[in-house]
Amino acid sequence: EEGNANDSAYDSDEWTPPEKEVTPQKKKITFEERVKLCQAFKVNNGHLNIPTSKSKAKGDDDYGLGKWVETMRRNYRDFFNGELVNKGRNNKQVTGYQLEVLEEIGFDFGSSGGNEEAEGTFSEQGTPTQKVNVTRRVWEYRVAQCRQFKVENGHMNIHPRDQELGNFASRMRALYNRRLEGKEPLTQAEKDKVRYLDELGFAFDGKFDVNLQKFMEFKQRTGESKVPIKNVPDKKLGTWAAHVRQENNKLNRGEKSDYLTADRLRKLATAGFAFGEKAQRETPWEEYFDKLSAYRAEHGKDPPTSHPEMGYWITKQRAYYNKKVDGDPKHYMTDEREEKLRSIGFVFQAGTRMSEEHRASMRAGLKKTFDDRLAEFVAWKEKHGHPYVPTVTPGEDKHLGRWVAKQRLAYKAFQGKEVSKKYGKLTAEQALRLSQAGFAFEASHIRRTPKDNVDATKPNEDQEYEQQNELEWANYEHSADPFV
């Protein structure tokens, strides 16, 4: 009975199991918080030669800083020995980003980054007993990577998502922007880094700095401080220069420009960019003439227009001479300059120059409307008996042929196919009018322009013999209606 009584006591609702002892979880400290602890250590001790966990008594290491320092120093050596892969900022392992930050605050990695033992020992109080080597190997490593990037890409506009240098580039640009804003002053080491990268050609301002560097190379090569829109080897540079001038005109009119910031204007002024219409000549005409004379004396001919130093100048002299011959007052080719160039045998006209009639015809052709060209096509079709205008020909049908080719591509865009935007897109009305005029929207089966007044949809003996059965005329059914 006593046993039963005890059992009933345990079964009563008043009994509660003993509470389990909960072990408090350690607070997870982020890398940024570790950096702040290091900076606080430097304030209190005057250095960043932080003792490792082995050099302090057990339990005397707040937040496990000593153990973390030991890991950082080991990973630093592994990084340069190729045993540690930079896998990104959020990876559990130390990354190049973390090493850069630690090096910038003066963290003592204990060695030069190789396999050597850490220099310096610690006293019982955790202070260094001898001088420790604090290196800049991470910085030098990143600079070497930037140089290699420029060799491979021709510029130093590193994308923030670049696998190797993205984080580094973003942090350097952040330092540059801090310097511009002036709210948070940079340390001397940070100023030195920004200045060094700027001299190296690092694109702090993205594509703007890339184009600015191209302008400086253009100016050094040609002696001109104004980039022309046309007749420039790099068309993108000409387009950029024109955009800069347009934005500068906005500022001159008192309007706002989101593109030309104060820093960009400073850079353009320092580089000698010509905003106005008149070019600021850095290299005198006579100096180029002397270089041309020396070149002809050595090679017996004029330099090619692709010559890196004189090619652009030679092209301009020939253009000025042609303007002078045509009676254009803005030719800049004085009689004195012409006489000096002739005295050394300079060739003013390289190749065949088109006649004035031909140039007038080209100018007139460019001004013709869709209706004008359609009327020309109808007349051509009636004359030749088929719609296949040759699209590549040096004859009188040259402009009409180009127009026909453009309409076929514009029709493809009208159908929703991928075609370059420069060919435009037909409207429904234009496509209908072309269809009603008997326009051939598809001519890929035509290997040779048919003879006049020959039905292109039917073969004949001469065509079969001449083309050796290359054209499958019998199987071709031409549909002139694009809406069928």
SULNOR-V962440 format. One line per field, one symbol per residue. phi: phi as a letter, one per 30 degrees, with the letter a starting at -180 (. if undefined). psi: psi as a letter, one per 20 degrees, with the letter a starting at -180 (. if undefined). burial: b if it has 24 or more other C-alpha atoms within 12 Angstrom, else e. A space follows every 50 residues. Layout:
phi: ???
psi: ???
burial: ???
//
This chain:
phi: .ddddddddddddddbddddddddddddcdddddddddddddddciabdd ddddcbddiccdiidddddddddddddddddicbcdckddddddceeddd dddddidcdiadjccddddjbbdddicdcadcdccbdddddddddddddd ddciabcddecddccedddddddddddddddidcdddddddddddddddd jdddcidddddddddddddddcicccdddchbecddddddddddddddde dddicdbddddddddddddddidcdddddcddcdedddddddddddddci adddddddccedddedddddddddddiddccicddddddddddcidcdbc idcdddddddddddddcddddddddddddddddciaccdddbadddcedd dddddddddddddddjddbedddibddddddddddddidcdbbdddcbdd ddhcdddbdbddddddchidccddcdbdcdcdcd
psi: hghhgghhhhiqiippqqpqopppqqppprghhgghhghhhhghijrkmp qrhijqqpijnpjkhghggggghghgghgijjippojrhjqhqqrhghhg gghhjkpoiirjibjqqpqqrqrhijqpirpqoorkhgghghghhgghgh hhijrknpqhjphgjggggghhhhgghhhghjgoqqrhhhghgggghghi jpnhkchghghghhghhgghhijqjopqhrlphnhhgggghhgghghhhg hhjjrqoignrhhhhgggghikpohahpqophpqghghghhgghghhhij rqqqijphgighggghghghghhghijphmhjnrhgggghhhhjkpohoo appqrhgghhhgghhhiqrghghghggghgghgijrjmppioqibijghg ghgghhhghhhhhhijqoqphiiapqrhgghghgghikpohpkhiohppq rqkpoiiqqrggghghjlkhpmhhipopoioij.
burial: eeeeeeeeeeeeeeeeeeeeeeeeeeeeeebeebbebbbebeeeeebbbb bbeebeeeeeeeebbbbbbbbbbbbbbbbbeeeeebeebeeebbbbbbbb bbbbbbbbbbbbbeeeebbbbeeeebbbeeebbbbbbbbeebbebbbebe eeeebbbbbeeeebbbbbbbbbbebbeebeeeeeeeeeebeebbeebbee bbbbbeebbbbbbbbbbbbebbbbbbbbeeebbeeebbebbbebbebbee eeeeeeeeebeeebbeebeebbbbbeeeeeeeeebeebbeebbeeeeeee ebbeeeeebbbbbbbbbbbbbbeeeeeeeeeebeeeebeebeeeebbbee eeeeeeeeeeeeeeeeeeebeebbebbbebbeeeebbbbbbeeeeebebb bbbbbbbbbbbbebeeeeeeeeeebbeeeebebbbebbbbbbbeebeebb eeeeebbebeeebeeeeeeebeeeeeebebebee
//
